[in-house]
Amino acid sequence: MNELQTLIDSIKGLTDIDDKDLTDEVMKNILDSVEQQFSSELVQQSINQIVNNMEDQGLNKSEAQAAIKALSDTMKEMVYSEVSYTGNKKLLVDTVMNMMFGIFDAAAEKYHSYAIELPIQLEDGAQVPTYAHDSDAAADMYAMEDVEVPAHSKGVPVKTGVHIQLPEGWVAFVLPRSSIGAKTPLRLSNSAGVIDSGYRGEVRALYDNISDEPYQIHKGDRIAQMLVMPSYRFKAKVVDSLEDSDRGEAGFGSTGV
């Protein structure tokens, strides 16, 4: 990485500064300059760049973390192995290095091992499904138009304008968002919509309204979430009996309320 070498060279350049020239005022100016270089916006850009580079290489999470650790170790070796910093020089070097290591740690924490790259086609006005949090399993889907769901209606389609191309062996589920179930009278008509890998139509959400009043959905509202995961098919093996288990044939309510 050229940027990394440039940073290391600039850090090593501190050795050319005489200790007596590092007055309090000079130190303040240098540290202010460092803080500007490590602004929150630039730090986030650096984190995203590292994450994107790892994704482009197709690394899984453990491989990415190992690569980032190796990068940190290389920086330590190049910066600290040949020079012994003291006084204000050490303060400056440690400050810059700690900021860099903070970026590396944040990138390692943020990195996900994306199993697939999902081709998505959008109709005019549609939004790409997004993950609200790094730990989310499902991505939010957005209404692409205003829709009124009449009172006591069933199966009212809500457009997302999203078309996906799942690879063979994968499936997507359109699931209700918990906030809709808790705060609105809407209920996803089919509980969970199953999207097969061969489907190329629009991904829509079907909603029932269990209240006595119509409910308004607005364009841009998060109206469902999509979970993408591997799909395994089974080959039926008919047998005369099944192995015993501790539960046996106990069904609904067998473990209590």
Backbone as JSON, one array per atom type, in Angstrom:
{
  "sequence": "MNELQTLIDSIKGLTDIDDKDLTDEVMKNILDSVEQQFSSELVQQSINQIVNNMEDQGLNKSEAQAAIKALSDTMKEMVYSEVSYTGNKKLLVDTVMNMMFGIFDAAAEKYHSYAIELPIQLEDGAQVPTYAHDSDAAADMYAMEDVEVPAHSKGVPVKTGVHIQLPEGWVAFVLPRSSIGAKTPLRLSNSAGVIDSGYRGEVRALYDNISDEPYQIHKGDRIAQMLVMPSYRFKAKVVDSLEDSDRGEAGFGSTGV",
  "N": [[0.85, -1.2, 0.0], [0.79, 2.05, -1.03], [0.04, 4.32, 0.39], [0.46, 3.5, 3.01], [3.25, 3.17, 3.12], [4.02, 5.8, 2.65], [3.04, 7.0, 4.98], [4.59, 5.69, 6.93], [7.16, 6.57, 6.17], [6.87, 9.29, 6.72], [6.58, 9.22, 9.47], [9.04, 8.16, 10.24], [10.51, 10.31, 9.47], [10.47, 12.01, 11.57], [12.71, 11.53, 13.04], [14.61, 13.18, 12.07], [14.18, 15.57, 13.2], [15.33, 17.81, 15.59], [15.43, 17.32, 19.08], [15.35, 19.6, 20.69], [13.98, 21.37, 19.15], [11.38, 20.64, 19.32], [9.32, 22.19, 20.74], [6.75, 23.13, 23.12], [4.82, 24.58, 21.73], [5.33, 23.85, 19.07], [4.85, 21.11, 19.27], [2.11, 21.15, 19.87], [1.08, 22.21, 17.47], [1.8, 20.19, 15.67], [0.4, 17.97, 16.68], [-2.21, 18.92, 16.44], [-2.35, 19.01, 13.66], [-2.13, 16.28, 13.11], [-4.52, 15.33, 14.25], [-6.34, 16.53, 12.52], [-5.71, 15.17, 10.16], [-6.61, 12.7, 10.88], [-9.4, 12.88, 10.97], [-12.86, 12.2, 11.79], [-14.34, 11.61, 9.51], [-12.38, 10.98, 7.56], [-11.18, 8.84, 8.85], [-13.27, 6.98, 8.86], [-13.53, 6.59, 6.11], [-11.06, 5.39, 5.61], [-11.34, 3.02, 7.07], [-13.45, 1.83, 5.67], [-12.2, 1.51, 3.2], [-10.21, -0.38, 3.75], [-11.82, -2.55, 4.48], [-13.23, -2.94, 2.08], [-11.12, -3.63, 0.37], [-10.38, -6.08, 1.46], [-12.7, -7.54, 1.01], [-12.73, -7.54, -1.79], [-10.65, -9.26, -2.24], [-11.78, -11.58, -1.52], [-11.65, -12.66, 1.04], [-12.34, -14.59, 3.99], [-13.79, -13.96, 7.27], [-11.94, -14.64, 9.35], [-9.57, -14.85, 7.89], [-9.34, -12.22, 6.99], [-9.01, -10.86, 9.42], [-6.58, -11.95, 10.2], [-4.93, -10.95, 8.16], [-5.08, -8.21, 8.65], [-3.92, -8.08, 11.18], [-1.35, -8.89, 10.51], [-0.61, -6.72, 8.96], [-0.56, -4.7, 10.9], [1.51, -5.67, 12.53], [3.62, -5.51, 10.72], [3.82, -2.75, 10.36], [4.58, -1.98, 12.97], [7.09, -3.21, 13.13], [8.51, -1.91, 11.07], [8.48, 0.73, 11.9], [9.35, 0.87, 14.6], [11.55, -0.81, 14.92], [14.1, 0.02, 14.04], [14.65, 2.45, 15.14], [14.97, 4.19, 18.2], [12.72, 5.89, 19.96], [12.4, 8.81, 21.96], [11.17, 10.97, 24.58], [9.41, 13.82, 23.36], [9.37, 13.04, 20.72], [8.77, 10.32, 20.85], [6.2, 10.5, 21.92], [4.81, 11.71, 19.78], [5.12, 9.78, 17.72], [3.95, 7.5, 18.91], [1.36, 8.44, 19.22], [0.42, 8.78, 16.55], [0.72, 6.15, 15.61], [-0.98, 4.71, 17.33], [-3.43, 5.74, 16.54], [-3.53, 4.74, 13.94], [-3.54, 1.98, 14.48], [-5.96, 1.87, 15.75], [-7.7, 2.3, 13.61], [-7.19, -0.04, 12.14], [-8.11, -1.98, 13.98], [-10.82, -1.3, 14.08], [-11.58, -1.84, 11.46], [-11.18, -4.61, 11.35], [-13.1, -5.41, 13.17], [-15.42, -4.57, 11.92], [-15.5, -6.02, 9.57], [-17.15, -8.3, 7.44], [-17.83, -11.63, 6.44], [-18.95, -11.97, 3.53], [-21.07, -14.18, 1.98], [-22.05, -14.38, -0.6], [-22.21, -12.42, -3.62], [-24.83, -10.47, -4.45], [-26.74, -10.01, -7.25], [-28.77, -7.24, -7.96], [-31.61, -5.77, -9.31], [-33.15, -2.68, -9.85], [-36.29, -1.08, -9.93], [-37.49, 2.08, -11.19], [-37.23, 4.5, -8.7], [-36.99, 2.72, -6.63], [-35.33, 1.34, -3.69], [-32.17, 0.11, -2.62], [-31.98, -2.82, -0.63], [-30.98, -2.59, 2.79], [-28.67, -3.1, 5.5], [-29.31, -2.35, 8.81], [-27.7, -2.5, 11.05], [-24.38, -3.69, 11.82], [-24.48, -6.25, 12.83], [-26.82, -7.34, 11.94], [-28.91, -9.9, 10.59], [-30.76, -9.88, 8.55], [-31.8, -7.78, 5.8], [-33.22, -4.55, 5.55], [-36.18, -3.75, 3.69], [-37.71, -1.46, 1.41], [-40.67, 0.47, 0.91], [-41.74, 1.43, -2.32], [-43.63, 3.17, -3.07], [-46.55, 5.1, -2.1], [-49.02, 3.45, -0.21], [-52.29, 2.53, 0.65], [-53.61, 0.49, 3.06], [-56.53, -1.06, 3.32], [-59.04, -1.24, 5.97], [-59.41, -4.35, 7.6], [-58.51, -5.72, 5.4], [-56.95, -8.12, 3.17], [-53.92, -9.53, 2.02], [-52.77, -7.32, 0.6], [-50.73, -5.97, -1.81], [-47.45, -4.62, -1.49], [-45.2, -2.67, -3.1], [-41.72, -3.1, -3.65], [-39.97, -2.75, -5.66], [-37.72, -4.19, -6.14], [-35.66, -6.56, -7.68], [-34.12, -9.7, -7.65], [-31.26, -11.85, -8.18], [-30.72, -14.8, -7.27], [-28.14, -17.14, -6.62], [-27.96, -20.6, -7.67], [-28.94, -22.94, -5.22], [-29.35, -21.23, -3.17], [-31.62, -19.3, -1.12], [-34.13, -16.82, -0.49], [-35.85, -15.1, 2.09], [-38.74, -13.24, 2.69], [-39.5, -11.38, 5.36], [-41.49, -10.31, 8.21], [-41.01, -7.13, 9.82], [-40.17, -6.64, 13.21], [-41.01, -4.32, 14.48], [-43.2, -3.5, 12.99], [-45.1, -5.47, 13.56], [-45.4, -4.96, 16.29], [-46.19, -2.28, 16.52], [-48.08, -1.55, 14.64], [-51.19, -2.27, 12.84], [-50.69, -4.07, 10.87], [-50.1, -7.2, 9.28], [-47.96, -9.61, 7.92], [-49.1, -11.32, 5.17], [-48.5, -13.98, 4.34], [-46.85, -14.81, 6.32], [-44.08, -15.59, 5.93], [-42.38, -14.91, 3.02], [-41.2, -16.93, 0.43], [-38.46, -16.91, -1.68], [-37.37, -18.3, -4.52], [-34.37, -19.47, -6.22], [-34.67, -19.32, -8.96], [-36.46, -17.3, -9.46], [-37.29, -14.2, -10.92], [-38.91, -12.06, -10.7], [-40.49, -9.12, -9.23], [-39.77, -8.46, -5.81], [-42.16, -8.51, -3.49], [-44.15, -7.39, -0.67], [-46.86, -8.78, 1.06], [-49.65, -7.63, 2.73], [-51.92, -7.88, 5.53], [-54.55, -6.1, 7.16], [-55.51, -5.84, 10.35], [-57.13, -4.15, 11.74], [-59.83, -1.76, 12.42], [-59.52, 0.46, 10.96], [-58.18, 2.14, 8.07], [-54.74, 1.77, 7.02], [-51.86, 3.68, 6.42], [-49.16, 3.33, 4.29], [-46.08, 4.75, 3.56], [-44.03, 5.95, 0.89], [-40.71, 4.86, 0.98], [-40.84, 3.87, 3.54], [-39.73, 1.37, 5.81], [-40.68, -1.74, 5.16], [-40.46, -4.47, 5.31], [-38.21, -7.25, 5.79], [-35.35, -8.85, 4.37], [-33.98, -12.02, 4.28], [-31.19, -13.82, 3.35], [-29.94, -16.97, 2.51], [-28.17, -20.17, 2.46], [-29.71, -22.91, 0.71], [-30.86, -26.09, 1.29], [-31.64, -29.1, -0.29], [-33.59, -32.05, 0.21], [-33.25, -35.58, -0.12], [-35.65, -37.93, -0.26], [-35.91, -40.61, 1.95], [-37.57, -43.33, 2.51], [-38.59, -45.03, 5.36], [-39.33, -47.77, 7.64], [-39.59, -47.18, 10.33], [-38.73, -44.62, 12.76], [-35.85, -43.43, 14.56], [-35.8, -43.5, 18.15], [-36.37, -40.7, 20.39], [-35.77, -38.26, 23.03], [-38.02, -36.73, 23.15], [-39.95, -37.79, 21.51], [-43.22, -38.28, 20.21], [-44.44, -36.05, 21.22], [-46.21, -33.05, 20.92], [-47.64, -29.91, 20.14], [-47.38, -27.53, 22.71], [-46.1, -29.25, 24.43], [-43.95, -28.73, 26.04], [-44.83, -27.0, 27.92], [-46.34, -23.81, 28.8]],
  "CA": [[0.0, 0.0, 0.0], [1.61, 3.26, -1.13], [-0.33, 5.23, 1.47], [1.09, 3.02, 4.22], [4.67, 3.48, 3.04], [4.14, 7.25, 2.82], [2.84, 7.3, 6.39], [5.77, 5.21, 7.65], [8.27, 7.47, 5.85], [6.66, 10.56, 7.43], [6.86, 8.98, 10.89], [10.5, 8.07, 10.37], [11.07, 11.63, 9.25], [10.57, 12.7, 12.86], [14.06, 11.36, 13.57], [15.44, 14.29, 11.58], [13.88, 16.77, 14.0], [16.1, 17.9, 16.82], [14.56, 17.35, 20.25], [15.19, 20.96, 21.23], [13.04, 22.1, 18.3], [10.02, 20.19, 19.61], [8.78, 22.97, 21.85], [5.32, 22.89, 23.4], [4.01, 25.16, 20.65], [5.52, 22.99, 17.89], [4.14, 19.86, 19.55], [0.67, 21.41, 19.74], [0.77, 22.36, 16.05], [1.92, 18.88, 15.01], [-0.71, 17.12, 17.14], [-3.43, 19.45, 15.81], [-2.31, 18.56, 12.27], [-2.41, 14.84, 13.13], [-5.96, 15.18, 14.5], [-7.04, 16.88, 11.28], [-5.5, 14.09, 9.22], [-7.4, 11.56, 11.35], [-10.77, 13.3, 11.24], [-13.8, 11.07, 11.82], [-14.73, 11.29, 8.14], [-11.27, 10.3, 6.9], [-11.01, 7.55, 9.52], [-14.31, 6.08, 8.35], [-13.15, 6.26, 4.74], [-9.95, 4.43, 5.68], [-11.9, 1.74, 7.51], [-14.22, 1.26, 4.55], [-11.26, 1.12, 2.15], [-9.59, -1.64, 4.17], [-12.86, -3.58, 4.39], [-13.49, -3.19, 0.66], [-9.97, -4.35, -0.18], [-10.47, -7.47, 1.93], [-13.82, -8.17, 0.3], [-12.32, -7.75, -3.18], [-9.77, -10.43, -2.24], [-12.58, -12.76, -1.2], [-11.21, -13.25, 2.31], [-13.35, -14.77, 5.01], [-13.54, -13.06, 8.4], [-10.71, -15.0, 10.05], [-8.45, -14.49, 7.0], [-9.22, -10.76, 7.01], [-8.44, -10.46, 10.7], [-5.16, -12.32, 10.18], [-4.24, -10.02, 7.27], [-5.0, -6.91, 9.32], [-2.91, -8.22, 12.25], [-0.04, -8.91, 9.86], [-0.33, -5.34, 8.56], [-0.18, -3.99, 12.12], [2.84, -6.13, 12.94], [4.59, -4.97, 9.77], [4.01, -1.34, 10.69], [5.38, -1.89, 14.2], [8.47, -3.6, 12.81], [9.15, -0.9, 10.22], [8.58, 2.02, 12.58], [10.01, 0.83, 15.89], [12.7, -1.72, 15.03], [15.39, 0.63, 13.7], [14.84, 3.73, 15.84], [14.47, 4.27, 19.56], [12.18, 7.24, 20.14], [12.31, 9.26, 23.35], [10.58, 12.28, 24.79], [8.3, 14.26, 22.53], [9.35, 12.23, 19.49], [8.03, 9.09, 21.16], [4.79, 10.87, 22.07], [4.24, 11.91, 18.45], [5.07, 8.51, 16.99], [2.95, 6.64, 19.55], [0.03, 8.99, 18.94], [0.06, 8.44, 15.17], [0.61, 4.7, 15.48], [-2.2, 4.27, 18.02], [-4.56, 6.1, 15.68], [-3.55, 3.78, 12.85], [-3.96, 0.69, 15.01], [-7.4, 2.0, 16.0], [-8.36, 2.09, 12.31], [-7.08, -1.47, 11.83], [-9.0, -2.72, 14.87], [-12.2, -1.02, 13.67], [-11.82, -2.56, 10.21], [-11.3, -6.03, 11.68], [-14.38, -5.6, 13.85], [-16.52, -4.31, 10.98], [-15.46, -6.89, 8.41], [-18.06, -9.44, 7.34], [-17.54, -12.6, 5.39], [-20.13, -12.07, 2.69], [-21.02, -15.47, 1.31], [-22.33, -14.2, -2.02], [-22.51, -11.1, -4.16], [-26.21, -10.64, -4.93], [-27.18, -9.06, -8.28], [-30.06, -6.62, -7.65], [-32.12, -4.83, -10.3], [-34.11, -1.78, -9.21], [-37.21, -0.27, -10.72], [-37.35, 3.51, -10.92], [-37.76, 4.91, -7.41], [-36.76, 1.69, -5.62], [-34.13, 1.47, -2.88], [-31.43, -1.12, -2.34], [-32.12, -3.28, 0.76], [-29.82, -2.21, 3.58], [-28.55, -3.6, 6.87], [-29.29, -1.22, 9.74], [-26.59, -2.69, 11.98], [-23.4, -4.65, 11.34], [-24.81, -7.59, 13.32], [-28.13, -7.77, 11.43], [-28.93, -11.04, 9.67], [-31.65, -9.57, 7.43], [-31.7, -6.4, 5.3], [-34.5, -3.85, 5.44], [-36.7, -3.45, 2.37], [-38.41, -0.19, 1.46], [-41.8, 0.68, 0.0], [-41.35, 2.37, -3.37], [-44.76, 4.06, -3.36], [-47.55, 5.18, -1.04], [-50.06, 2.41, -0.3], [-53.26, 2.47, 1.74], [-54.08, -0.87, 3.33], [-57.87, -0.86, 3.9], [-59.4, -1.97, 7.18], [-59.77, -5.77, 7.46], [-58.13, -6.23, 4.08], [-56.0, -9.22, 3.19], [-53.08, -9.72, 0.84], [-52.54, -6.09, -0.16], [-49.31, -5.97, -2.21], [-46.67, -3.4, -1.3], [-44.08, -2.77, -4.02], [-40.38, -2.68, -3.25], [-39.22, -2.44, -6.87], [-36.45, -4.93, -6.09], [-35.56, -7.87, -8.33], [-32.83, -10.28, -7.28], [-30.81, -13.04, -8.91], [-30.07, -15.7, -6.33], [-27.45, -18.29, -7.24], [-28.56, -21.9, -7.37], [-28.55, -23.41, -3.9], [-29.64, -20.18, -2.19], [-33.02, -18.91, -1.01], [-34.36, -15.58, 0.26], [-37.12, -15.05, 2.79], [-39.27, -11.92, 3.02], [-39.98, -11.54, 6.73], [-42.02, -9.07, 8.8], [-40.18, -6.43, 10.79], [-40.8, -6.75, 14.53], [-41.66, -3.05, 14.84], [-44.52, -3.45, 12.34], [-46.0, -6.31, 14.34], [-45.62, -4.4, 17.61], [-46.68, -0.9, 16.54], [-49.08, -1.29, 13.6], [-52.16, -3.36, 12.67], [-50.34, -4.84, 9.69], [-49.53, -8.54, 9.45], [-47.56, -10.17, 6.64], [-50.15, -12.28, 4.85], [-48.02, -15.36, 4.27], [-45.89, -14.97, 7.42], [-42.74, -15.47, 5.34], [-42.38, -15.17, 1.59], [-40.04, -17.7, -0.01], [-38.01, -16.53, -3.01], [-36.49, -19.34, -5.06], [-33.26, -18.95, -7.0], [-35.07, -19.1, -10.35], [-37.44, -16.21, -9.57], [-36.72, -12.92, -11.35], [-39.92, -11.01, -10.57], [-40.32, -8.16, -8.14], [-39.97, -8.93, -4.44], [-43.2, -7.68, -2.86], [-44.67, -7.8, 0.63], [-48.32, -8.83, 1.1], [-50.05, -7.3, 4.1], [-53.29, -7.82, 6.04], [-54.81, -5.07, 8.15], [-56.43, -6.46, 11.3], [-57.84, -3.11, 12.5], [-61.05, -1.19, 11.85], [-59.16, 1.68, 10.26], [-57.15, 1.95, 7.04], [-53.38, 2.1, 7.45], [-51.13, 4.28, 5.33], [-47.74, 3.08, 4.13], [-45.5, 5.84, 2.77], [-42.83, 5.65, 0.12], [-39.5, 4.93, 1.79], [-41.0, 3.15, 4.81], [-39.17, 0.02, 5.87], [-41.92, -2.51, 5.27], [-40.16, -5.89, 5.48], [-36.78, -7.52, 5.78], [-35.02, -9.98, 3.52], [-32.93, -12.89, 4.78], [-30.63, -14.65, 2.28], [-29.18, -18.05, 3.12], [-28.09, -21.39, 1.64], [-30.91, -23.76, 0.68], [-30.5, -27.49, 1.12], [-32.74, -29.98, -0.68], [-33.44, -33.38, 0.77], [-33.62, -36.76, -0.9], [-36.5, -38.71, 0.63], [-35.56, -42.0, 2.23], [-38.71, -43.87, 3.23], [-38.2, -46.11, 6.28], [-40.44, -48.36, 8.38], [-39.69, -46.53, 11.63], [-37.73, -43.61, 13.05], [-35.15, -43.64, 15.83], [-36.42, -42.88, 19.32], [-35.75, -39.49, 20.93], [-36.3, -37.97, 24.36], [-39.3, -36.05, 23.02], [-40.92, -38.69, 20.87], [-44.28, -37.66, 19.4], [-45.04, -34.93, 21.94], [-46.34, -31.94, 19.99], [-47.95, -28.55, 20.59], [-47.51, -27.3, 24.13], [-45.57, -30.35, 25.22], [-42.94, -28.25, 26.99], [-45.44, -26.02, 28.79], [-46.77, -22.53, 28.22]],
  "C": [[0.88, 1.24, 0.0], [1.33, 4.22, 0.01], [0.36, 4.83, 2.77], [2.57, 3.36, 4.24], [4.91, 4.97, 3.23], [4.01, 7.63, 4.28], [4.06, 6.88, 7.2], [6.96, 6.13, 7.42], [8.12, 8.79, 6.61], [6.94, 10.41, 8.92], [8.37, 8.91, 11.12], [11.18, 9.42, 10.2], [11.19, 12.43, 10.54], [11.97, 12.57, 13.46], [14.98, 12.49, 13.14], [15.21, 15.57, 12.37], [14.69, 16.73, 15.29], [15.15, 18.04, 18.0], [14.31, 18.78, 20.76], [14.23, 21.79, 20.4], [11.6, 21.73, 18.58], [9.51, 20.89, 20.87], [7.32, 22.64, 22.04], [4.45, 23.41, 22.27], [4.11, 24.31, 19.38], [4.76, 21.68, 18.08], [2.63, 20.04, 19.37], [0.28, 21.51, 18.27], [0.81, 21.02, 15.32], [0.74, 17.99, 15.39], [-2.05, 17.6, 16.57], [-3.51, 18.99, 14.36], [-2.64, 17.08, 12.17], [-3.91, 14.6, 13.32], [-6.77, 15.51, 13.25], [-6.91, 15.76, 10.24], [-6.33, 12.85, 9.58], [-8.8, 12.01, 11.76], [-11.7, 12.1, 11.16], [-14.2, 10.65, 10.42], [-13.62, 10.51, 7.43], [-11.0, 8.93, 7.53], [-12.02, 6.54, 8.99], [-14.01, 5.66, 6.92], [-12.03, 5.23, 4.72], [-10.44, 3.05, 6.09], [-12.63, 1.06, 6.36], [-13.29, 0.77, 3.43], [-10.6, -0.22, 2.49], [-10.59, -2.78, 4.03], [-13.12, -3.95, 2.94], [-12.35, -3.97, 0.0], [-10.01, -5.82, 0.21], [-11.58, -8.22, 1.21], [-13.45, -8.48, -1.14], [-11.4, -8.98, -3.3], [-10.52, -11.71, -1.91], [-12.19, -13.43, 0.1], [-12.4, -13.49, 3.22], [-12.94, -13.95, 6.24], [-12.23, -13.37, 9.11], [-9.48, -14.65, 9.21], [-8.24, -12.98, 6.99], [-8.6, -10.28, 8.3], [-6.95, -10.79, 10.77], [-4.36, -11.36, 9.3], [-4.06, -8.65, 7.92], [-3.97, -6.96, 10.46], [-1.5, -8.21, 11.64], [0.37, -7.51, 9.42], [0.11, -4.51, 9.77], [1.22, -4.37, 12.57], [3.94, -5.58, 12.03], [4.88, -3.5, 10.06], [4.87, -1.18, 11.94], [6.84, -2.17, 13.92], [9.19, -2.49, 12.05], [9.39, 0.42, 10.97], [9.48, 1.96, 13.81], [11.32, 0.04, 15.92], [14.05, -1.02, 14.86], [15.69, 1.89, 14.51], [14.27, 3.61, 17.24], [14.03, 5.7, 19.82], [12.1, 7.56, 21.63], [11.6, 10.6, 23.39], [9.41, 12.58, 23.89], [8.22, 13.49, 21.21], [8.53, 10.95, 19.72], [6.54, 9.38, 21.3], [4.13, 11.03, 20.71], [4.07, 10.59, 17.7], [3.98, 7.61, 17.58], [1.54, 7.13, 19.27], [-0.44, 8.6, 17.54], [-0.17, 6.93, 15.03], [-0.66, 4.18, 16.17], [-3.45, 4.6, 17.22], [-4.68, 5.12, 14.52], [-4.03, 2.42, 13.33], [-5.46, 0.7, 15.34], [-8.21, 1.78, 14.73], [-8.34, 0.61, 11.95], [-8.06, -2.28, 12.67], [-10.47, -2.53, 14.47], [-12.55, -1.76, 12.39], [-12.0, -4.05, 10.46], [-12.63, -6.33, 12.33], [-15.55, -5.48, 12.87], [-16.62, -5.37, 9.89], [-16.44, -8.06, 8.53], [-17.56, -10.37, 6.25], [-18.81, -12.78, 4.57], [-20.04, -13.34, 1.86], [-21.25, -15.34, -0.19], [-22.43, -12.71, -2.36], [-23.85, -11.24, -4.87], [-26.54, -9.59, -5.99], [-28.6, -8.55, -7.96], [-30.41, -5.63, -8.74], [-33.22, -4.0, -9.65], [-35.01, -1.12, -10.24], [-37.01, 1.19, -10.34], [-38.0, 3.86, -9.57], [-37.54, 3.89, -6.3], [-35.45, 1.93, -4.89], [-33.48, 0.1, -2.68], [-31.7, -1.55, -0.9], [-30.84, -3.0, 1.53], [-29.86, -2.86, 4.96], [-28.44, -2.4, 7.81], [-28.11, -1.29, 10.7], [-25.64, -3.76, 11.42], [-23.77, -6.08, 11.71], [-26.13, -8.12, 12.77], [-27.99, -8.95, 10.47], [-29.74, -10.74, 8.42], [-31.55, -8.09, 7.08], [-33.1, -5.8, 5.18], [-34.87, -3.61, 3.98], [-37.65, -2.27, 2.47], [-39.57, -0.15, 0.47], [-41.39, 1.7, -1.05], [-42.5, 3.29, -3.78], [-45.68, 4.1, -2.14], [-48.63, 4.12, -1.28], [-50.98, 2.54, 0.9], [-53.75, 1.04, 1.87], [-55.43, -0.75, 4.03], [-58.1, -1.68, 5.16], [-59.84, -3.39, 6.83], [-59.45, -6.32, 6.07], [-57.09, -7.33, 4.23], [-55.19, -9.23, 1.89], [-52.87, -8.49, -0.01], [-51.05, -6.02, -0.53], [-48.67, -4.59, -2.0], [-45.4, -3.55, -2.14], [-42.77, -2.34, -3.33], [-39.55, -2.27, -4.48], [-37.9, -3.17, -6.97], [-36.59, -6.28, -6.79], [-34.19, -8.43, -8.01], [-32.54, -11.52, -8.11], [-30.01, -13.91, -7.96], [-29.32, -16.79, -7.08], [-28.15, -19.59, -6.86], [-28.04, -22.38, -6.02], [-28.75, -22.37, -2.81], [-31.12, -19.84, -2.22], [-33.1, -17.61, -0.23], [-35.74, -15.66, 0.91], [-37.5, -13.58, 3.01], [-39.99, -12.07, 4.35], [-40.56, -10.23, 7.25], [-40.99, -8.43, 9.72], [-40.91, -6.43, 12.13], [-41.54, -5.47, 14.91], [-43.03, -2.92, 14.19], [-45.52, -4.28, 13.13], [-46.35, -5.7, 15.68], [-46.36, -3.07, 17.6], [-47.78, -0.61, 15.52], [-50.06, -2.46, 13.52], [-51.85, -4.25, 11.47], [-49.74, -6.2, 10.06], [-49.18, -9.08, 8.07], [-48.46, -11.35, 6.32], [-49.68, -13.72, 4.89], [-46.93, -15.64, 5.3], [-44.45, -14.83, 6.95], [-42.84, -15.82, 3.86], [-41.09, -15.86, 1.19], [-39.71, -17.32, -1.44], [-37.0, -17.57, -3.48], [-35.44, -18.72, -5.98], [-33.64, -18.66, -8.45], [-36.0, -17.93, -10.55], [-36.75, -14.89, -9.93], [-37.74, -11.78, -11.24], [-39.62, -10.09, -9.4], [-40.56, -8.84, -6.79], [-40.96, -7.98, -3.78], [-43.54, -8.23, -1.47], [-46.2, -7.75, 0.56], [-48.77, -8.62, 2.54], [-51.55, -7.39, 4.32], [-53.37, -6.66, 7.03], [-55.87, -5.6, 9.11], [-57.25, -5.43, 12.08], [-59.09, -2.64, 11.76], [-60.76, 0.07, 11.04], [-58.14, 1.37, 9.16], [-55.78, 2.35, 7.58], [-52.59, 2.56, 6.25], [-49.66, 3.9, 5.38], [-47.19, 4.15, 3.19], [-44.26, 5.35, 2.02], [-41.59, 5.84, 0.99], [-39.61, 4.26, 3.14], [-40.32, 1.79, 4.72], [-40.33, -0.94, 6.15], [-41.69, -4.01, 5.42], [-38.66, -6.04, 5.58], [-36.51, -8.8, 5.01], [-33.81, -10.72, 4.09], [-32.48, -13.81, 3.64], [-29.75, -15.72, 2.91], [-29.1, -19.26, 2.2], [-29.37, -22.22, 1.76], [-30.5, -25.2, 0.39], [-31.75, -28.29, 0.76], [-32.5, -31.36, -0.08], [-33.85, -34.44, -0.25], [-34.39, -37.68, 0.04], [-36.01, -40.15, 0.73], [-36.66, -42.58, 3.1], [-38.25, -45.07, 4.06], [-39.43, -46.62, 7.02], [-40.64, -47.69, 9.73], [-38.56, -45.53, 11.79], [-37.06, -43.91, 14.39], [-35.87, -42.92, 16.96], [-35.67, -41.61, 19.71], [-36.36, -39.21, 22.29], [-37.66, -37.28, 24.31], [-40.37, -36.95, 22.41], [-41.93, -37.94, 20.03], [-44.96, -36.51, 20.08], [-45.04, -33.7, 21.05], [-46.61, -30.62, 20.65], [-48.1, -28.46, 22.1], [-46.89, -28.35, 25.0], [-44.52, -29.9, 26.26], [-43.49, -27.17, 27.91], [-45.75, -24.74, 28.06], [-45.56, -21.65, 27.96]]
}
